[in-house]
Amino acid sequence: MIHFVGAGPGAPDLITLRGAELLKTAGVVIYAGSLVNPALLELCGDRCEIHNSAKMTLEQVLSVMEAAERAGKTTVRLHTGDPCLYGAIREQMDALDALGIPYDDTPGVSSFCGAAAAACAEYTLPGVSQSLVITRMAGRTPVPEGESIAAWARHGASMAVFLSAGMLEGLQAELLKGAYTPATPAALVYKATWPEERVVRCTVGTLAEAGRENSISKTALVLVGGFLEPDYQRSSLYDPTFATGFREASR
């Protein structure tokens, strides 16, 4: 059996209870060494066989999985954050389907959640934004034309930009092609939930400068939008004049 497991954003205690138990009982662990906190490997047993997929191809990963299955071992494929985001798990699952190897998926806390926690922010504030765009700049991996940063920026919604800290000049230019202005608040969240965590607050107009001044060019999320400002409307959910199925409205 292959268990795809989300490792969480970085802090070892942010993996789920299910994910931690799977690591404790795994015979083989293949982890994304470029991003997963290696402290999580301390949960593995002494006899666990550990592979760093940062140094492997898809074919090599699958070869390890096949060998583990033949040996009757349980494998954990440990991905950073939640593997459903930029985890390249679909191609692994399709290959396992073709091989007849069973698998399941244990979700994890994504780094966009860790980044919001680090910034003490809420993406969906009444009167500000009720939508969150999770996206990335085009790089060696292209993005569909209709999903460019400039296209998403037209909405002016809250945005969490992955895999783009090394392209801040271009990202800043693309964001300014939409509804954001140079004064729109932004933040660089470096290694959210790790001991090295840093939150650099800036604006869209100073995004690239903030990256240079703070030597941030990788392992950071870019947050953009009015949700980073102090102004918003109170939620109706807890307003005394708002009735719910659990509470009558006061007059």
Wavefront OBJ file of the C-alpha trace (Angstrom):
o trace
v 0.000 0.000 0.000
v 1.207 3.500 -0.847
v 0.139 6.357 1.424
v 0.486 9.871 0.026
v 0.837 12.119 3.076
v 0.841 15.894 3.411
v 3.712 16.866 5.727
v 2.268 20.293 6.517
v 3.971 23.675 6.020
v 7.102 22.977 8.031
v 6.659 22.731 11.790
v 6.844 19.010 12.702
v 3.818 19.226 14.996
v 1.624 20.494 12.150
v 1.462 17.131 10.413
v -1.896 15.442 10.995
v -2.264 12.687 13.580
v -3.000 10.233 10.772
v 0.083 11.309 8.848
v 2.277 10.933 11.931
v 0.958 7.431 12.618
v 1.616 6.409 9.021
v 5.210 7.604 9.300
v 5.681 5.613 12.510
v 4.575 2.369 10.876
v 6.048 2.817 7.390
v 8.622 0.412 6.036
v 9.643 2.835 3.298
v 9.408 6.638 3.196
v 9.995 8.716 0.068
v 10.055 12.368 1.089
v 10.338 15.626 -0.850
v 13.688 16.618 0.603
v 13.800 20.077 -0.948
v 10.864 21.282 1.157
v 9.806 18.756 3.814
v 11.238 19.385 7.268
v 13.660 16.481 7.913
v 12.695 16.578 11.598
v 9.569 14.661 10.569
v 11.740 11.674 9.702
v 12.433 11.240 13.407
v 8.965 9.696 13.588
v 10.107 6.814 11.393
v 11.169 3.491 12.865
v 14.804 2.403 13.020
v 14.333 -0.079 10.185
v 12.510 2.330 7.891
v 14.101 2.753 4.465
v 14.239 6.480 3.609
v 14.621 8.035 0.145
v 14.956 11.731 -0.762
v 12.884 12.326 -3.896
v 14.622 15.675 -4.546
v 17.410 13.556 -6.075
v 15.089 11.182 -7.931
v 13.065 11.040 -11.131
v 9.448 9.883 -11.300
v 10.641 6.546 -12.694
v 13.023 6.078 -9.764
v 10.290 6.916 -7.256
v 7.980 4.365 -8.865
v 10.759 1.763 -8.873
v 11.157 2.154 -5.097
v 7.388 1.853 -4.646
v 7.244 -1.312 -6.757
v 10.132 -2.893 -4.825
v 8.441 -2.068 -1.511
v 5.205 -3.665 -2.702
v 7.005 -6.849 -3.747
v 8.636 -6.963 -0.306
v 5.284 -6.511 1.421
v 6.242 -3.138 2.907
v 4.047 -0.091 3.488
v 5.278 3.058 1.748
v 4.677 6.691 2.734
v 5.149 9.236 -0.042
v 5.684 12.390 2.023
v 4.919 15.649 0.251
v 5.219 19.203 1.536
v 2.081 21.062 2.669
v -0.901 19.356 1.118
v 0.035 17.230 -1.902
v -2.998 18.408 -3.888
v -1.213 21.739 -4.520
v 1.840 21.616 -6.795
v 2.601 18.129 -5.519
v 2.844 16.279 -8.876
v 0.847 13.423 -7.333
v -1.558 12.791 -10.216
v 1.179 11.320 -12.395
v 2.224 9.044 -9.543
v -1.347 7.904 -8.904
v -1.964 7.214 -12.602
v 1.206 5.117 -12.759
v 0.188 3.186 -9.634
v -3.242 2.539 -11.187
v -1.517 1.090 -14.255
v 0.647 -1.101 -12.006
v -2.321 -2.252 -9.924
v -0.792 -0.898 -6.698
v -3.319 0.465 -4.169
v -2.872 3.890 -2.573
v -4.656 6.527 -0.530
v -4.150 10.200 0.266
v -3.838 11.878 3.679
v -4.266 15.661 3.423
v -1.969 18.126 5.120
v -1.909 21.768 6.174
v -0.897 23.798 3.132
v 1.711 26.534 3.332
v -0.900 29.102 2.291
v -2.612 28.329 5.603
v 0.706 28.543 7.431
v 1.438 31.876 5.743
v -1.891 33.345 6.836
v -1.241 32.160 10.379
v 2.212 33.741 10.340
v 0.738 37.031 9.145
v -2.224 36.789 11.581
v -4.454 37.256 8.558
v -7.830 36.071 7.257
v -8.141 35.786 3.484
v -11.927 36.126 3.397
v -12.961 39.348 5.123
v -16.507 40.721 4.682
v -16.481 43.852 2.568
v -12.943 43.138 1.345
v -12.747 39.772 -0.399
v -14.653 36.503 -0.288
v -12.338 34.676 -2.662
v -8.767 33.404 -2.543
v -6.704 32.861 -5.675
v -3.949 30.256 -5.306
v -1.619 30.535 -8.267
v 1.972 30.881 -9.467
v 4.067 32.747 -12.012
v 4.867 30.927 -15.219
v 8.399 29.560 -15.181
v 9.819 26.314 -16.491
v 6.312 25.018 -15.827
v 3.929 27.148 -17.916
v 0.452 28.220 -16.818
v -2.622 28.329 -19.072
v -3.007 31.673 -20.831
v -6.260 32.456 -19.052
v -4.603 31.860 -15.661
v -1.820 34.412 -15.895
v -1.115 36.610 -12.875
v -2.445 39.601 -14.792
v -5.679 37.735 -15.569
v -6.251 36.825 -11.914
v -5.243 40.306 -10.771
v -8.242 41.772 -12.599
v -10.452 40.370 -9.834
v -8.677 42.152 -7.001
v -9.328 39.155 -4.754
v -7.041 37.879 -2.019
v -4.098 36.083 -3.596
v -1.477 33.585 -2.425
v 1.292 33.174 -4.975
v 3.414 30.019 -4.803
v 6.775 29.244 -6.412
v 7.413 32.831 -7.486
v 9.719 34.401 -4.884
v 12.568 34.294 -7.379
v 10.580 36.324 -9.934
v 9.401 39.277 -7.865
v 10.157 41.937 -10.488
v 7.996 40.169 -13.032
v 5.339 39.310 -10.467
v 5.071 42.934 -9.374
v 4.639 44.080 -12.986
v 1.949 41.483 -13.657
v 0.007 42.291 -10.488
v -0.105 45.967 -11.454
v -1.818 45.078 -14.743
v -4.974 44.234 -12.789
v -7.053 45.771 -10.025
v -4.163 46.098 -7.590
v -2.389 49.433 -7.219
v 1.148 50.215 -6.043
v -0.376 50.882 -2.593
v -2.162 47.511 -2.331
v -0.750 45.684 0.698
v 1.398 42.616 0.196
v 3.586 40.342 2.285
v 6.468 37.965 1.741
v 6.190 35.015 4.101
v 9.460 33.129 4.244
v 9.374 29.498 5.477
v 6.026 29.782 7.241
v 5.897 27.842 10.564
v 9.627 26.964 10.428
v 11.990 28.334 13.107
v 13.393 30.659 10.396
v 9.939 32.097 9.608
v 9.847 35.750 8.581
v 6.974 37.989 7.510
v 7.992 41.013 5.454
v 5.101 43.419 4.933
v 5.223 45.704 1.931
v 3.018 46.856 -0.944
v 2.621 45.625 -4.494
v 4.667 48.611 -5.600
v 7.564 47.708 -3.288
v 7.375 43.922 -3.610
v 10.581 43.395 -5.581
v 12.461 45.892 -3.420
v 11.311 44.115 -0.248
v 12.606 40.833 -1.619
v 16.005 42.304 -2.421
v 16.362 44.138 0.894
v 15.493 41.006 2.872
v 17.373 38.522 0.670
v 14.212 36.530 -0.037
v 14.265 34.747 -3.376
v 12.945 31.267 -2.598
v 10.896 29.232 -0.107
v 8.435 32.085 0.380
v 4.818 32.761 -0.426
v 3.626 36.115 -1.700
v 0.358 37.318 -0.213
v -1.511 40.145 -1.930
v -4.739 41.964 -1.203
v -6.825 44.230 0.983
v -7.192 41.478 3.577
v -3.793 42.612 4.879
v -5.236 46.021 5.778
v -7.076 46.773 9.058
v -10.401 47.814 7.475
v -13.229 45.311 6.986
v -16.882 44.741 7.890
v -18.002 42.771 10.900
v -19.157 39.234 10.125
v -22.929 38.750 10.180
v -22.492 35.268 11.642
v -21.816 36.581 15.147
v -23.837 39.785 14.890
v -26.568 39.824 17.575
v -29.101 41.028 14.993
v -28.390 38.064 12.694
v -30.485 34.926 13.269
v -29.082 31.428 12.668
v -30.343 27.895 13.135
v -28.751 27.960 16.589
v -29.505 31.479 17.805
v -32.374 33.946 17.625
v -31.670 37.501 16.551
v -31.947 40.191 19.186
v -33.884 43.360 18.513
l 1 2 3 4 5 6 7 8 9 10 11 12 13 14 15 16 17 18 19 20 21 22 23 24 25 26 27 28 29 30 31 32 33 34 35 36 37 38 39 40 41 42 43 44 45 46 47 48 49 50 51 52 53 54 55 56 57 58 59 60 61 62 63 64 65 66 67 68 69 70 71 72 73 74 75 76 77 78 79 80 81 82 83 84 85 86 87 88 89 90 91 92 93 94 95 96 97 98 99 100 101 102 103 104 105 106 107 108 109 110 111 112 113 114 115 116 117 118 119 120 121 122 123 124 125 126 127 128 129 130 131 132 133 134 135 136 137 138 139 140 141 142 143 144 145 146 147 148 149 150 151 152 153 154 155 156 157 158 159 160 161 162 163 164 165 166 167 168 169 170 171 172 173 174 175 176 177 178 179 180 181 182 183 184 185 186 187 188 189 190 191 192 193 194 195 196 197 198 199 200 201 202 203 204 205 206 207 208 209 210 211 212 213 214 215 216 217 218 219 220 221 222 223 224 225 226 227 228 229 230 231 232 233 234 235 236 237 238 239 240 241 242 243 244 245 246 247 248 249 250 251
